Amino acid sequence: MRQEGPILVTGGGIGGLSAALGLARTGHEVTVLERSPQLGEIGAGIQLGPNAFEAFDHLGMGDEARAMAVYVDRLRLMDALTAEDIASIDLTEPFRRRFGNPYAVVHRGDLHGVLVRACRDNPRVTLRTGATVSGYEQDGASVTARLSSGETLRGAVLIGADGLWSRIRARVVGDGPPRVTGHTTYRSVIPTEMMPEDLRWNAATLWAGPKCHIVHYPLPGRKQFNLVVTYHNGAPEPVAGQPVGMEEVMAGFTHVHPRAQSIIRHGRDWKLWVLCDRDPVERWVDGRVALLGDAAHPTLHYLAQGACMAMEDAVVLSQEMEAHAGAPEAALEAYRRRRVLRTARVQLQSREVGDHIYHPSGPHAALRNAIMSAKSREEWYDAIAWLYGDTGLDRSPAESRSSVPA
């Protein structure tokens, strides 16, 4: 396939590597530019819905992804004040029949490692670390990435997959810093033997409470549980991965049931993140430059879809680059049209889920409990079909262009 240099991808996270793999599989030469001195991922667990496995299959790594996963049986919603069940969604065979794929959890590092190995094994992908892209220029026939070292690299297309604080987005969109939500998340891992025995469920469990929630689920090997707790403390500034003590973590959960508190007390080596996102935007493309993943549509974690959306982006980008061979600007615009509304819905509904399902109190919480506990299995499946069932990944480019407005 003739192109004016390789496709340049800034960012070697899950989104950037998925994009590189998808593009290479459709015949493109790709260079990934990662600013860190080595490729790696921070964090423990990550939840993967059926849409993630659909994306894995398109990227040619479905078998590897399924082999590393823990298949949980249910999504459980608990009342953090009363320790009573509110609702659960069956994730076993009926769920898989409805959506064509499982729901699972994996270790983030394992997933990233599989993507790194797949890219290293592909002769069309070049991985470069210690390469910070500070900006770009384009002339209508190619795009040139400027590195902070002073080096320049010329390519056919530049994909900004450089995350929440994307330098490429600063040029393409120019919307300033991310929105600080005032929600703080603390992450830990609990050895299984320290998890209360009556809570060692094979489930992704969420305890919903006033201005707070707790999430736990088993990690691969079932020797550990991933533990993530979130509460509204009005934090004014972004923070990422800062170590904190147990006292600070517990400060937001003094009002919840002792059974819920007991989970938190078993956590060790806590680290905090102050959550940020951005409002959806339509401008993802500047000529031969496009955004992908968190650089395009950073979202809160309340739908567990950040990585899933980035992988879907990668699939659609590679499809459109193949469909519009020799016309990269048209390909990037077609990619944008196919992705902008779906990702905007995920961004906005993630906010709503946090505010109105996970964190309400009083009559609002009681109404939530009544509505959610009354849903049948099929009603739950209908409610989540927009997210897990209608991904658009199998549509032809022509079908997608006609069905999604610009």
C-alpha positions as CSV (number, residue, x, y, z in Angstrom):
1,M,0.0,0.0,0.0
2,R,1.5,3.3,-1.1
3,Q,1.6,6.1,1.5
4,E,3.7,9.1,2.3
5,G,5.7,7.5,5.2
6,P,4.3,5.5,8.1
7,I,1.3,6.2,10.2
8,L,2.6,7.9,13.3
9,V,0.8,7.0,16.6
10,T,1.5,9.1,19.7
11,G,1.0,7.1,22.9
12,G,1.8,3.4,23.7
13,G,-1.1,2.7,25.9
14,I,-4.0,0.3,25.2
15,G,-5.6,2.7,22.6
16,G,-2.4,3.5,20.7
17,L,-1.2,-0.1,20.6
18,S,-4.6,-1.3,19.4
19,A,-4.6,1.3,16.7
20,A,-1.1,0.3,15.6
21,L,-2.1,-3.4,15.5
22,G,-5.3,-2.7,13.6
23,L,-3.6,-0.5,11.0
24,A,-0.7,-2.9,10.5
25,R,-3.2,-5.8,9.9
26,T,-4.7,-3.7,7.1
27,G,-1.3,-3.2,5.4
28,H,0.0,0.0,6.9
29,E,3.5,0.7,8.3
30,V,3.1,2.2,11.8
31,T,5.5,3.9,14.2
32,V,4.3,4.2,17.8
33,L,5.9,7.1,19.8
34,E,5.7,6.6,23.6
35,R,7.1,9.3,25.8
36,S,7.9,7.0,28.8
37,P,11.2,5.2,28.8
38,Q,9.5,1.8,28.7
39,L,6.1,0.5,27.7
40,G,3.9,-0.4,30.6
41,E,0.5,0.2,32.2
42,I,-0.4,1.5,35.7
43,G,-3.2,-0.2,37.6
44,A,-4.5,-3.7,38.4
45,G,-7.9,-4.7,37.1
46,I,-9.9,-3.7,34.1
47,Q,-13.4,-4.8,33.2
48,L,-14.1,-5.9,29.6
49,G,-17.7,-6.0,28.2
50,P,-18.7,-8.0,25.2
51,N,-17.9,-5.1,22.9
52,A,-14.2,-5.3,24.0
53,F,-14.1,-9.0,22.9
54,E,-15.7,-8.0,19.6
55,A,-12.9,-5.5,19.1
56,F,-10.2,-8.1,20.1
57,D,-11.6,-10.4,17.4
58,H,-11.3,-7.6,14.8
59,L,-7.7,-7.0,15.9
60,G,-6.8,-10.7,15.6
61,M,-6.1,-11.3,19.3
62,G,-9.4,-12.7,20.5
63,D,-7.9,-16.0,21.6
64,E,-5.2,-14.3,23.7
65,A,-7.7,-12.0,25.4
66,R,-10.0,-14.8,26.3
67,A,-7.2,-16.9,27.7
68,M,-6.1,-14.2,30.2
69,A,-9.6,-13.3,31.4
70,V,-11.6,-14.1,34.5
71,Y,-15.2,-14.7,33.6
72,V,-17.4,-13.3,36.4
73,D,-20.9,-14.7,36.8
74,R,-22.8,-11.5,37.7
75,L,-22.7,-7.8,38.0
76,R,-23.9,-7.2,41.6
77,L,-25.3,-3.9,42.9
78,M,-25.3,-3.6,46.7
79,D,-26.7,-0.9,49.1
80,A,-23.6,0.4,51.0
81,L,-25.8,1.7,53.8
82,T,-27.8,-1.5,54.5
83,A,-25.5,-4.2,53.0
84,E,-28.6,-5.5,51.1
85,D,-28.7,-6.6,47.5
86,I,-30.3,-4.2,45.1
87,A,-30.0,-6.0,41.8
88,S,-27.8,-8.2,39.7
89,I,-27.2,-8.9,36.1
90,D,-26.7,-12.6,35.0
91,L,-23.5,-12.8,32.9
92,T,-23.6,-16.5,32.2
93,E,-24.8,-18.3,29.1
94,P,-28.0,-16.2,28.6
95,F,-25.9,-13.1,28.5
96,R,-23.4,-14.6,26.1
97,R,-26.2,-15.7,23.8
98,R,-27.7,-12.3,23.8
99,F,-24.5,-10.3,23.2
100,G,-22.3,-12.9,21.4
101,N,-19.4,-12.5,23.8
102,P,-18.7,-12.7,27.6
103,Y,-18.1,-10.2,30.3
104,A,-14.8,-10.6,32.0
105,V,-12.1,-8.9,34.1
106,V,-8.3,-8.9,33.3
107,H,-5.2,-7.5,34.8
108,R,-4.5,-4.2,32.9
109,G,-0.8,-5.1,32.7
110,D,-1.6,-8.5,31.2
111,L,-3.8,-6.9,28.5
112,H,-1.2,-4.3,27.7
113,G,1.5,-6.9,27.5
114,V,-0.4,-8.9,25.0
115,L,-0.8,-5.8,22.8
116,V,2.9,-5.0,23.1
117,R,3.9,-8.6,22.1
118,A,1.5,-8.5,19.2
119,C,2.9,-5.2,17.9
120,R,6.5,-6.4,18.4
121,D,5.7,-9.6,16.4
122,N,4.3,-7.6,13.5
123,P,7.0,-6.4,11.1
124,R,4.9,-3.4,10.1
125,V,5.0,-1.9,13.6
126,T,7.9,0.0,15.1
127,L,7.8,0.8,18.8
128,R,9.8,3.8,20.1
129,T,10.0,4.8,23.7
130,G,11.4,8.0,25.2
131,A,9.8,9.8,22.3
132,T,7.6,12.7,23.4
133,V,5.7,14.4,20.6
134,S,5.4,18.1,21.3
135,G,3.5,19.2,18.1
136,Y,3.1,18.7,14.4
137,E,3.0,20.4,11.0
138,Q,1.3,19.3,7.8
139,D,1.5,20.3,4.2
140,G,-1.4,18.6,2.5
141,A,0.7,15.6,1.4
142,S,2.1,14.4,4.8
143,V,2.3,15.3,8.4
144,T,5.5,15.9,10.4
145,A,5.6,15.2,14.2
146,R,8.0,17.3,16.3
147,L,9.6,15.5,19.2
148,S,10.8,17.3,22.3
149,S,14.3,16.2,21.5
150,G,14.3,18.3,18.4
151,E,13.9,15.3,16.1
152,T,11.2,15.3,13.4
153,L,9.4,12.4,11.8
154,R,7.4,12.5,8.6
155,G,4.4,10.3,8.1
156,A,1.2,9.9,6.1
157,V,-1.1,10.4,9.2
158,L,-0.7,11.3,12.8
159,I,-3.0,9.6,15.4
160,G,-3.1,11.3,18.8
161,A,-3.6,8.5,21.3
162,D,-1.7,10.3,24.1
163,G,-4.4,10.3,26.7
164,L,-6.3,12.8,28.9
165,W,-3.6,15.5,28.7
166,S,-3.0,15.0,25.0
167,R,-0.7,17.5,23.3
168,I,-2.2,16.6,20.0
169,R,-5.7,17.5,21.3
170,A,-4.4,20.8,22.5
171,R,-3.7,21.6,18.8
172,V,-6.7,19.9,17.2
173,V,-9.4,21.1,19.8
174,G,-7.7,23.6,22.0
175,D,-10.2,23.3,24.8
176,G,-7.8,23.7,27.7
177,P,-7.2,21.4,30.7
178,P,-9.6,18.6,31.6
179,R,-12.6,19.1,33.8
180,V,-11.9,18.2,37.5
181,T,-14.9,16.3,38.9
182,G,-14.1,16.5,42.6
183,H,-14.5,12.7,42.7
184,T,-11.4,10.9,44.1
185,T,-10.7,7.2,43.4
186,Y,-8.5,5.0,45.6
187,R,-7.1,1.7,44.2
188,S,-5.7,-1.3,46.0
189,V,-5.4,-5.1,45.7
190,I,-6.4,-7.5,48.4
191,P,-5.0,-11.1,48.7
192,T,-7.9,-13.5,48.4
193,E,-7.2,-14.9,51.8
194,M,-7.7,-11.5,53.3
195,M,-11.0,-10.8,51.5
196,P,-13.9,-11.5,53.9
197,E,-14.8,-15.1,53.0
198,D,-18.5,-14.3,52.6
199,L,-17.7,-11.7,49.9
200,R,-15.4,-13.7,47.7
201,W,-18.0,-13.7,45.0
202,N,-17.2,-14.5,41.4
203,A,-18.8,-11.2,40.5
204,A,-18.0,-7.6,39.7
205,T,-19.6,-6.1,42.7
206,L,-20.5,-2.4,43.4
207,W,-21.6,-1.1,46.7
208,A,-23.5,2.2,46.1
209,G,-23.7,4.8,48.9
210,P,-24.2,8.5,49.4
211,K,-21.4,10.3,47.5
212,C,-19.4,7.1,47.4
213,H,-19.1,3.6,46.1
214,I,-16.9,0.5,46.4
215,V,-16.0,-2.0,43.6
216,H,-14.3,-5.3,43.9
217,Y,-13.8,-8.4,41.7
218,P,-11.3,-11.3,41.4
219,L,-8.2,-10.9,39.3
220,P,-6.7,-13.6,37.1
221,G,-5.4,-16.5,39.1
222,R,-8.0,-15.7,41.7
223,K,-5.2,-15.0,44.2
224,Q,-6.2,-11.3,44.5
225,F,-9.2,-9.1,44.4
226,N,-9.1,-5.7,42.7
227,L,-10.5,-3.0,45.0
228,V,-11.5,0.5,43.8
229,V,-13.3,3.0,46.1
230,T,-14.6,6.4,45.1
231,Y,-16.0,9.3,47.0
232,H,-16.8,13.0,46.5
233,N,-14.3,15.0,48.5
234,G,-14.3,18.1,46.3
235,A,-10.7,17.7,45.3
236,P,-9.8,20.8,43.3
237,E,-6.7,19.6,41.4
238,P,-5.8,16.6,39.2
239,V,-3.8,13.9,41.0
240,A,-2.6,10.5,39.6
241,G,-1.2,7.6,41.5
242,Q,-0.3,9.4,44.7
243,P,0.3,7.0,47.7
244,V,-2.1,7.6,50.6
245,G,-2.8,6.0,54.0
246,M,-5.8,4.0,55.2
247,E,-7.1,6.9,57.3
248,E,-7.6,9.1,54.3
249,V,-9.3,6.3,52.3
250,M,-11.7,5.5,55.2
251,A,-12.6,9.2,55.7
252,G,-15.2,9.0,52.9
253,F,-16.8,5.8,54.1
254,T,-17.5,6.4,57.8
255,H,-21.2,6.4,57.0
256,V,-21.5,3.1,55.2
257,H,-22.3,-0.3,56.6
258,P,-19.6,-2.1,58.7
259,R,-19.7,-5.0,56.2
260,A,-18.7,-2.6,53.4
261,Q,-16.1,-0.9,55.6
262,S,-14.5,-4.3,56.3
263,I,-13.6,-4.6,52.6
264,I,-11.7,-1.3,52.6
265,R,-9.9,-2.1,55.8
266,H,-8.2,-5.0,54.1
267,G,-6.7,-2.9,51.3
268,R,-3.0,-2.2,51.3
269,D,-0.7,0.3,49.4
270,W,-3.5,2.6,48.5
271,K,-3.0,5.1,45.7
272,L,-5.3,7.9,44.7
273,W,-6.5,9.5,41.5
274,V,-8.6,12.7,41.2
275,L,-11.0,11.9,38.4
276,C,-11.2,14.2,35.3
277,D,-13.0,14.0,32.0
278,R,-14.0,16.4,29.2
279,D,-17.2,17.4,27.5
280,P,-17.8,15.7,24.2
281,V,-16.6,17.5,21.1
282,E,-17.1,17.0,17.4
283,R,-13.7,18.1,16.3
284,W,-11.4,15.1,16.3
285,V,-9.7,15.7,13.0
286,D,-7.3,18.3,11.6
287,G,-6.5,17.3,8.0
288,R,-4.2,14.2,8.4
289,V,-4.3,14.3,12.2
290,A,-7.0,12.5,14.3
291,L,-7.6,11.8,18.0
292,L,-8.3,8.4,19.5
293,G,-9.2,7.0,22.9
294,D,-8.9,9.3,25.9
295,A,-7.4,12.0,23.7
296,A,-10.7,12.2,21.8
297,H,-13.3,11.3,24.5
298,P,-12.0,10.9,28.0
299,T,-14.7,9.4,30.2
300,L,-15.3,8.7,33.9
301,H,-14.9,5.0,34.9
302,Y,-18.6,4.5,35.9
303,L,-19.5,2.4,32.8
304,A,-16.1,0.7,32.7
305,Q,-15.7,1.6,29.1
306,G,-12.5,3.7,28.7
307,A,-10.3,1.0,27.3
308,C,-13.2,-0.6,25.4
309,M,-14.0,2.6,23.6
310,A,-10.3,3.1,22.6
311,M,-10.2,-0.4,21.2
312,E,-13.4,0.2,19.2
313,D,-11.8,3.4,17.9
314,A,-8.8,1.4,16.7
315,V,-11.0,-1.1,14.8
316,V,-13.0,1.6,13.1
317,L,-9.9,3.7,12.3
318,S,-8.2,0.7,10.6
319,Q,-11.4,-0.2,8.7
320,E,-11.8,3.3,7.3
321,M,-8.1,3.6,6.4
322,E,-8.5,0.4,4.4
323,A,-11.7,1.5,2.8
324,H,-10.3,4.9,1.8
325,A,-6.9,3.8,0.6
326,G,-4.9,6.8,-0.8
327,A,-7.4,9.3,0.8
328,P,-6.3,9.6,4.4
329,E,-8.2,12.8,5.1
330,A,-11.5,11.2,4.0
331,A,-10.7,8.1,6.0
332,L,-10.1,10.1,9.2
333,E,-13.4,12.0,8.7
334,A,-15.3,8.8,8.1
335,Y,-13.8,7.4,11.3
336,R,-14.8,10.5,13.2
337,R,-18.4,10.3,12.0
338,R,-18.7,6.6,13.0
339,R,-17.4,7.2,16.5
340,V,-18.4,10.6,17.7
341,L,-22.0,9.9,18.8
342,R,-21.4,6.6,20.4
343,T,-18.5,7.9,22.5
344,A,-20.3,11.0,23.4
345,R,-23.1,8.9,24.8
346,V,-20.7,6.9,26.9
347,Q,-19.1,10.1,28.2
348,L,-22.4,11.7,29.2
349,Q,-24.0,8.5,30.6
350,S,-20.9,7.7,32.6
351,R,-21.5,11.1,34.4
352,E,-25.2,10.3,34.9
353,V,-24.5,6.8,36.3
354,G,-22.1,8.3,38.8
355,D,-24.4,11.0,40.0
356,H,-27.8,9.2,39.8
357,I,-27.2,5.5,40.3
358,Y,-24.0,5.0,42.3
359,H,-24.0,8.1,44.6
360,P,-27.5,9.3,45.5
361,S,-29.0,9.4,49.0
362,G,-32.4,9.5,50.7
363,P,-35.5,9.1,48.6
364,H,-33.4,9.3,45.4
365,A,-31.5,6.2,46.5
366,A,-34.7,4.4,47.6
367,L,-36.3,5.1,44.2
368,R,-33.2,3.7,42.5
369,N,-33.4,0.6,44.6
370,A,-37.1,0.1,43.9
371,I,-36.7,0.5,40.1
372,M,-33.5,-1.5,39.7
373,S,-34.7,-4.4,41.9
374,A,-37.8,-4.8,39.9
375,K,-36.1,-5.4,36.5
376,S,-36.1,-8.8,35.0
377,R,-33.1,-10.4,33.4
378,E,-34.4,-9.5,29.9
379,E,-35.2,-6.0,30.9
380,W,-31.6,-5.6,32.1
381,Y,-30.3,-7.0,28.8
382,D,-32.6,-4.6,26.9
383,A,-31.3,-1.6,29.0
384,I,-27.6,-2.3,28.2
385,A,-28.1,-3.5,24.6
386,W,-27.0,0.0,23.2
387,L,-23.6,-0.5,24.8
388,Y,-22.9,-4.2,24.3
389,G,-25.0,-5.1,21.3
390,D,-24.9,-2.3,18.8
391,T,-21.2,-1.4,18.5
392,G,-21.2,-0.7,14.8
393,L,-17.9,-2.6,14.3
394,D,-19.4,-5.0,11.8
395,R,-21.0,-2.3,9.6
396,S,-19.5,-1.6,6.3
397,P,-18.1,1.9,6.0
398,A,-20.8,2.9,3.6
399,E,-23.5,1.7,6.0
400,S,-22.0,3.6,8.9
401,R,-21.7,6.8,6.9
402,S,-25.3,6.7,5.9
403,S,-26.6,5.9,9.5
404,V,-24.5,8.3,11.6
405,P,-25.0,12.1,11.0
406,A,-22.0,14.3,10.7
